[in-house]
């Protein structure tokens, strides 16, 4: 991250993405998604304007990885929401009386 200090927006974007990874590891998926989106919003325009070279290659790889992580977290959240909805649906069914 040392070279990124010459580009404050790049440094900020990288720091936010790293915090997104932290929140993801901690299971705080909503915050992680917000952080991934914010960082990618900063990094994607910078990536487009970055001159060809090693730094652009590294940045492109990290941006791609973070996009994949964000998509995986969103998918995980959908699965969790569905599982929770299924559990809530099952509990309502269990509490109903049925007369035959």
C-alpha positions in Angstrom: 0.0 0.0 0.0 3.1 2.2 0.2 2.9 3.3 -3.5 -0.8 4.1 -3.1 0.0 7.0 -0.8 0.7 9.0 -3.9 -2.9 8.6 -4.9 -5.1 9.3 -1.8 -8.3 7.9 -3.4 -6.5 4.7 -4.2 -5.2 4.4 -0.7 -8.7 5.1 0.7 -10.3 2.5 -1.7 -7.8 -0.2 -0.7 -8.3 0.5 3.0 -12.1 0.3 2.7 -11.8 -3.0 0.8 -9.5 -4.4 3.5 -12.1 -3.4 6.1 -14.8 -5.2 4.0 -12.7 -8.4 4.2 -12.5 -7.9 8.0 -16.3 -7.5 8.3 -16.8 -10.5 6.1 -14.5 -12.7 8.3 -16.4 -11.5 11.3 -19.7 -12.5 9.8 -21.0 -8.9 9.5 -22.1 -9.5 5.9 -24.3 -6.4 5.5 -21.5 -4.1 6.5 -19.0 -6.1 4.4 -21.2 -5.6 1.3 -21.5 -1.8 2.0 -17.7 -1.6 2.3 -17.1 -3.7 -0.9 -19.5 -1.4 -2.9 -17.9 1.7 -1.6 -14.4 0.6 -2.3 -15.2 -0.7 -5.7 -16.9 2.6 -6.5 -13.6 4.3 -5.7 -11.3 1.8 -7.3 -13.0 1.0 -10.6 -12.7 4.5 -12.0 -9.0 4.6 -10.8 -8.4 1.3 -12.5 -9.7 2.6 -15.8 -7.4 5.6 -15.7 -4.3 3.7 -14.3 -1.5 3.5 -16.9 -0.5 0.1 -18.1 2.0 -1.6 -15.8 2.6 -3.7 -12.8 0.5 -1.6 -10.4 -2.5 -1.7 -12.8 -2.1 -5.5 -13.1 -2.1 -5.9 -9.3 -5.0 -3.5 -8.9 -7.1 -5.3 -11.5 -6.4 -8.6 -9.8 -7.5 -7.2 -6.4 -10.6 -5.5 -7.8 -11.6 -8.7 -9.5 -11.1 -10.7 -6.3 -13.1 -8.2 -4.3 -15.9 -8.2 -6.8 -16.0 -12.0 -6.5 -16.1 -11.8 -2.7 -18.9 -9.2 -2.8 -20.9 -11.5 -5.1 -20.3 -14.5 -2.8 -21.3 -12.6 0.3 -24.5 -11.4 -1.4 -25.3 -15.0 -2.4 -24.6 -16.1 1.2 -27.0 -13.5 2.5 -29.7 -14.6 0.1 -29.3 -18.2 1.3 -29.4 -17.1 4.9 -32.5 -15.0 4.3 -34.3 -17.9 2.6 -33.3 -20.4 5.3 -34.6 -17.9 8.0 -37.9 -17.4 6.0 -38.2 -21.2 5.7 -37.7 -21.6 9.5 -40.2 -18.9 10.3 -42.7 -20.6 7.9 -42.2 -24.0 9.6 -42.7 -22.5 13.0 -46.0 -21.0 12.0 -47.1 -24.4 10.6 -46.1 -26.2 13.7 -48.3 -23.9 15.9 -51.5 -24.3 13.9 -54.1 -26.8 15.0 -55.6 -29.2 12.5 -58.9 -30.9 13.2 -59.6 -34.0 11.1 
